[in-house]
Amino acid sequence: MTDVTDADFEAEVIGSELPVLVEFTADWCPPCRQMGPVLKALALEEGDRLKVVQLNVDHNPETTNAYKVLSMPTFMVFRGGEPVKAMVGARPKRRLLEELSDVL
């Protein structure tokens, strides 16, 4: 799982060949920390079909504001450079996979 920033968001997410799941996260957010192992497992299992990245909202306000992210964790799926799905809140891996099935 990769960390992205305002500086490389365009290259890593917008320009990606694969769909990208972005977790907008923060160090102070317990549900975000809860999602760490879930996202790592997802990245390993679905790495050939989905890129999984994290963006720290406190260190990257430009991207956070551009996509109007207000709650942590927010998950956004980008395909072809466009956000195609958004979900808010921690969830188990099984549910996350179900919610991602239409974009994979």
C-alpha positions as CSV (number, residue, x, y, z in Angstrom):
1,M,0.0,0.0,0.0
2,T,1.4,3.4,-1.1
3,D,1.2,6.8,0.6
4,V,0.3,9.6,-1.8
5,T,0.6,13.3,-1.4
6,D,-0.8,16.5,-3.0
7,A,2.5,16.5,-5.1
8,D,2.1,13.0,-6.6
9,F,-1.7,12.5,-6.5
10,E,-2.0,13.3,-10.2
11,A,0.7,10.8,-11.2
12,E,-0.2,8.0,-8.8
13,V,-4.0,8.2,-8.8
14,I,-5.4,10.2,-11.8
15,G,-2.8,8.8,-14.2
16,S,-3.1,5.1,-13.0
17,E,-4.0,2.4,-15.5
18,L,-5.8,0.4,-12.7
19,P,-8.7,1.6,-10.7
20,V,-7.4,3.2,-7.5
21,L,-8.9,3.0,-4.0
22,V,-7.8,6.1,-2.0
23,E,-8.2,6.1,1.7
24,F,-8.3,9.7,3.1
25,T,-6.9,9.1,6.5
26,A,-5.4,10.9,9.6
27,D,-3.0,9.9,12.3
28,W,-5.6,10.9,15.0
29,C,-8.4,8.7,13.6
30,P,-8.9,5.4,15.4
31,P,-11.2,3.9,12.6
32,C,-8.5,4.8,10.1
33,R,-5.9,2.8,12.0
34,Q,-8.4,0.0,12.2
35,M,-8.6,-0.1,8.4
36,G,-4.8,-0.4,8.0
37,P,-4.6,-4.2,8.1
38,V,-7.8,-4.5,6.0
39,L,-6.3,-2.3,3.2
40,K,-3.0,-4.1,3.3
41,A,-4.7,-7.4,2.8
42,L,-6.9,-5.9,0.0
43,A,-3.8,-4.5,-1.7
44,L,-2.1,-8.0,-1.6
45,E,-5.2,-9.9,-2.8
46,E,-6.4,-7.5,-5.5
47,G,-3.1,-5.8,-6.5
48,D,-3.5,-7.0,-10.1
49,R,-6.9,-5.4,-10.4
50,L,-6.8,-2.5,-7.9
51,K,-4.2,-0.1,-6.6
52,V,-4.7,0.8,-2.9
53,V,-3.2,4.1,-1.6
54,Q,-3.5,6.3,1.5
55,L,-3.6,10.1,1.6
56,N,-3.0,11.9,5.0
57,V,-5.6,14.7,5.1
58,D,-3.6,16.8,7.6
59,H,-0.5,16.8,5.4
60,N,-2.3,17.1,2.0
61,P,-5.1,19.8,2.3
62,E,-5.1,20.6,-1.4
63,T,-6.3,17.1,-2.5
64,T,-8.6,16.7,0.6
65,N,-10.3,20.0,-0.2
66,A,-10.5,19.4,-3.9
67,Y,-12.6,16.2,-3.3
68,K,-14.5,17.8,-0.4
69,V,-13.5,15.1,2.1
70,L,-14.9,16.0,5.5
71,S,-15.0,12.7,7.4
72,M,-12.2,10.1,8.1
73,P,-11.8,7.5,6.8
74,T,-13.3,8.4,3.4
75,F,-12.6,5.9,0.6
76,M,-12.8,7.0,-3.0
77,V,-12.4,4.9,-6.1
78,F,-10.9,6.6,-9.1
79,R,-11.1,5.0,-12.5
80,G,-9.8,6.8,-15.7
81,G,-8.8,9.7,-13.5
82,E,-12.3,10.3,-12.2
83,P,-13.9,9.5,-8.8
84,V,-16.5,6.9,-9.5
85,K,-17.4,5.9,-5.9
86,A,-17.1,7.2,-2.4
87,M,-17.7,5.5,1.0
88,V,-17.3,6.9,4.5
89,G,-16.4,5.0,7.6
90,A,-14.5,1.8,8.6
91,R,-15.9,-1.5,7.4
92,P,-14.8,-5.1,7.4
93,K,-12.9,-6.4,4.4
94,R,-15.8,-8.6,3.2
95,R,-18.1,-5.6,3.0
96,L,-15.5,-3.4,1.4
97,L,-15.0,-6.0,-1.3
98,E,-18.7,-6.2,-1.9
99,E,-18.9,-2.5,-2.2
100,L,-16.0,-2.5,-4.7
101,S,-17.3,-5.3,-6.8
102,D,-19.0,-3.0,-9.3
103,V,-15.8,-1.0,-10.0
104,L,-13.3,-3.9,-10.2
